[in-house]
Amino acid sequence: MEQIKANYFGGANFEARTVKDIIEPAKSISNKGSVKAALDQMQAQAIDSSPVVDQCGELLGILSKNKMNRNVGGFGHDPKTESVEAHVEKNNAYCFEDQTIAEAEQMMLNAKLGEVFVVTREKLLVGMINIEAIHRRGRN
């Protein structure tokens, strides 16, 4: 795995810009859906994990396709009736849309993360950012 290094080329403008300026959309899964519906949605989007939100859009955590397959199929549970709620990984890193890009970058570097979800101060999911986007667009 490649080590992520800080890139301090942006100057004052970079320091003042907020995460809101570089957010990418993030499709989410409802915490009330079934494991089968979540797996189908993830398969259609060609992704291995997805954010999970409640009916108000609050970020609850992340679902992992591999973990769900192991925990549901491996224990003989029915994916059509099993709720995703029991499989949400909580306590994941995220940043706020009004944080500066520099703050988000530092948090990601400290946590050794390539991407994080972006939320409002009320923890409503608004999208995601990744370290490549910070280096590609955040410093322009």
C-alpha positions as a Markdown table, in Angstrom:
| # | Residue | x | y | z |
|---|---|---|---|---|
| 1 | Met | 0.0 | 0.0 | 0.0 |
| 2 | Glu | 1.3 | 3.4 | -1.0 |
| 3 | Gln | 1.9 | 5.8 | 1.9 |
| 4 | Ile | -0.1 | 9.1 | 1.6 |
| 5 | Lys | 2.0 | 12.2 | 2.1 |
| 6 | Ala | 1.0 | 15.7 | 2.8 |
| 7 | Asn | 1.3 | 18.1 | -0.1 |
| 8 | Tyr | 1.6 | 21.8 | 0.9 |
| 9 | Phe | 1.6 | 23.7 | -2.4 |
| 10 | Gly | -1.7 | 25.6 | -2.1 |
| 11 | Gly | -0.9 | 28.7 | -0.1 |
| 12 | Ala | -3.5 | 30.8 | 1.7 |
| 13 | Asn | -6.3 | 30.1 | -0.8 |
| 14 | Phe | -6.1 | 26.4 | -0.1 |
| 15 | Glu | -6.0 | 27.0 | 3.7 |
| 16 | Ala | -9.3 | 28.9 | 3.5 |
| 17 | Arg | -11.3 | 26.7 | 1.1 |
| 18 | Thr | -13.8 | 24.3 | 2.7 |
| 19 | Val | -14.6 | 20.7 | 2.1 |
| 20 | Lys | -17.9 | 21.8 | 0.6 |
| 21 | Asp | -15.9 | 23.0 | -2.5 |
| 22 | Ile | -14.7 | 19.5 | -3.4 |
| 23 | Ile | -17.5 | 17.1 | -2.3 |
| 24 | Glu | -18.3 | 14.2 | -4.5 |
| 25 | Pro | -21.7 | 12.5 | -4.4 |
| 26 | Ala | -22.1 | 9.4 | -2.2 |
| 27 | Lys | -25.0 | 7.1 | -2.7 |
| 28 | Ser | -26.3 | 5.7 | 0.6 |
| 29 | Ile | -28.3 | 2.7 | 1.9 |
| 30 | Ser | -31.2 | 3.0 | 4.3 |
| 31 | Asn | -30.8 | 1.3 | 7.6 |
| 32 | Lys | -34.3 | -0.2 | 7.3 |
| 33 | Gly | -33.5 | -2.2 | 4.1 |
| 34 | Ser | -32.7 | -5.8 | 3.8 |
| 35 | Val | -29.2 | -7.2 | 3.3 |
| 36 | Lys | -30.2 | -8.6 | -0.1 |
| 37 | Ala | -31.4 | -5.1 | -1.3 |
| 38 | Ala | -28.2 | -3.5 | 0.0 |
| 39 | Leu | -26.0 | -6.2 | -1.7 |
| 40 | Asp | -27.9 | -5.7 | -4.9 |
| 41 | Gln | -27.5 | -1.9 | -4.8 |
| 42 | Met | -23.8 | -2.3 | -4.0 |
| 43 | Gln | -23.4 | -4.8 | -6.9 |
| 44 | Ala | -25.2 | -2.4 | -9.3 |
| 45 | Gln | -22.9 | 0.5 | -8.3 |
| 46 | Ala | -19.8 | -1.8 | -8.4 |
| 47 | Ile | -18.7 | -0.8 | -4.8 |
| 48 | Asp | -17.6 | -2.8 | -1.9 |
| 49 | Ser | -18.9 | -0.6 | 0.9 |
| 50 | Ser | -21.5 | 2.1 | 1.3 |
| 51 | Pro | -22.6 | 4.7 | 3.9 |
| 52 | Val | -25.8 | 3.9 | 5.8 |
| 53 | Val | -28.3 | 6.6 | 6.7 |
| 54 | Asp | -31.5 | 6.7 | 8.7 |
| 55 | Gln | -34.8 | 8.1 | 7.3 |
| 56 | Cys | -33.6 | 11.7 | 8.0 |
| 57 | Gly | -30.3 | 11.2 | 6.2 |
| 58 | Glu | -28.1 | 11.0 | 9.3 |
| 59 | Leu | -25.0 | 9.0 | 8.8 |
| 60 | Leu | -25.0 | 5.9 | 11.0 |
| 61 | Gly | -22.0 | 4.1 | 9.7 |
| 62 | Ile | -20.8 | 1.9 | 6.8 |
| 63 | Leu | -21.8 | -1.4 | 5.3 |
| 64 | Ser | -19.1 | -3.8 | 3.9 |
| 65 | Lys | -20.2 | -6.2 | 1.2 |
| 66 | Asn | -17.6 | -8.8 | 2.3 |
| 67 | Lys | -18.6 | -8.6 | 6.0 |
| 68 | Met | -22.3 | -8.9 | 5.2 |
| 69 | Asn | -21.7 | -11.9 | 3.0 |
| 70 | Arg | -19.7 | -13.6 | 5.8 |
| 71 | Asn | -22.0 | -12.7 | 8.6 |
| 72 | Val | -25.3 | -13.4 | 6.9 |
| 73 | Gly | -24.5 | -16.2 | 4.5 |
| 74 | Gly | -21.9 | -17.8 | 6.8 |
| 75 | Phe | -24.4 | -18.1 | 9.6 |
| 76 | Gly | -27.4 | -19.2 | 7.5 |
| 77 | His | -29.4 | -16.0 | 7.9 |
| 78 | Asp | -31.9 | -15.1 | 5.1 |
| 79 | Pro | -30.5 | -12.0 | 3.3 |
| 80 | Lys | -34.1 | -11.2 | 2.1 |
| 81 | Thr | -35.4 | -10.7 | 5.6 |
| 82 | Glu | -32.1 | -9.8 | 7.5 |
| 83 | Ser | -32.0 | -6.1 | 8.2 |
| 84 | Val | -28.8 | -4.2 | 7.4 |
| 85 | Glu | -29.0 | -2.4 | 10.7 |
| 86 | Ala | -27.3 | -5.2 | 12.5 |
| 87 | His | -24.3 | -5.1 | 10.1 |
| 88 | Val | -23.5 | -1.4 | 10.2 |
| 89 | Glu | -19.9 | -0.6 | 11.2 |
| 90 | Lys | -20.1 | 2.4 | 13.4 |
| 91 | Asn | -17.4 | 4.9 | 14.6 |
| 92 | Asn | -16.1 | 5.6 | 11.1 |
| 93 | Ala | -14.1 | 8.7 | 10.4 |
| 94 | Tyr | -15.9 | 11.6 | 8.7 |
| 95 | Cys | -15.4 | 15.3 | 8.2 |
| 96 | Phe | -17.7 | 18.3 | 8.2 |
| 97 | Glu | -18.6 | 20.2 | 5.1 |
| 98 | Asp | -17.6 | 23.5 | 6.7 |
| 99 | Gln | -14.1 | 22.3 | 7.7 |
| 100 | Thr | -11.2 | 23.6 | 5.7 |
| 101 | Ile | -9.7 | 21.3 | 3.1 |
| 102 | Ala | -6.4 | 21.5 | 5.0 |
| 103 | Glu | -8.1 | 20.2 | 8.2 |
| 104 | Ala | -9.7 | 17.4 | 6.4 |
| 105 | Glu | -6.5 | 16.4 | 4.6 |
| 106 | Gln | -4.6 | 16.4 | 7.9 |
| 107 | Met | -7.3 | 14.3 | 9.6 |
| 108 | Met | -7.2 | 11.8 | 6.7 |
| 109 | Leu | -3.4 | 11.6 | 6.7 |
| 110 | Asn | -3.4 | 11.1 | 10.5 |
| 111 | Ala | -5.9 | 8.3 | 10.2 |
| 112 | Lys | -4.2 | 6.9 | 7.1 |
| 113 | Leu | -7.5 | 7.0 | 5.1 |
| 114 | Gly | -7.9 | 7.6 | 1.4 |
| 115 | Glu | -11.5 | 8.8 | 1.6 |
| 116 | Val | -14.0 | 9.9 | 4.2 |
| 117 | Phe | -17.7 | 10.8 | 4.2 |
| 118 | Val | -18.7 | 14.4 | 4.5 |
| 119 | Val | -21.6 | 15.4 | 6.8 |
| 120 | Thr | -23.3 | 18.6 | 8.1 |
| 121 | Arg | -22.9 | 19.6 | 11.7 |
| 122 | Glu | -26.2 | 17.7 | 12.3 |
| 123 | Lys | -24.4 | 14.6 | 10.9 |
| 124 | Leu | -26.5 | 14.5 | 7.7 |
| 125 | Leu | -24.6 | 12.9 | 4.8 |
| 126 | Val | -23.8 | 15.3 | 2.0 |
| 127 | Gly | -21.1 | 13.3 | 0.1 |
| 128 | Met | -17.5 | 12.2 | 0.3 |
| 129 | Ile | -14.0 | 13.3 | -0.4 |
| 130 | Asn | -10.8 | 11.5 | -1.2 |
| 131 | Ile | -7.2 | 12.4 | -0.8 |
| 132 | Glu | -6.7 | 12.4 | -4.6 |
| 133 | Ala | -9.4 | 15.0 | -5.1 |
| 134 | Ile | -7.8 | 17.1 | -2.4 |
| 135 | His | -4.5 | 17.0 | -4.2 |
| 136 | Arg | -6.0 | 17.3 | -7.7 |
| 137 | Arg | -8.7 | 19.9 | -7.2 |
| 138 | Gly | -8.3 | 21.2 | -3.7 |
| 139 | Arg | -5.1 | 23.0 | -4.4 |
| 140 | Asn | -6.2 | 24.8 | -7.6 |
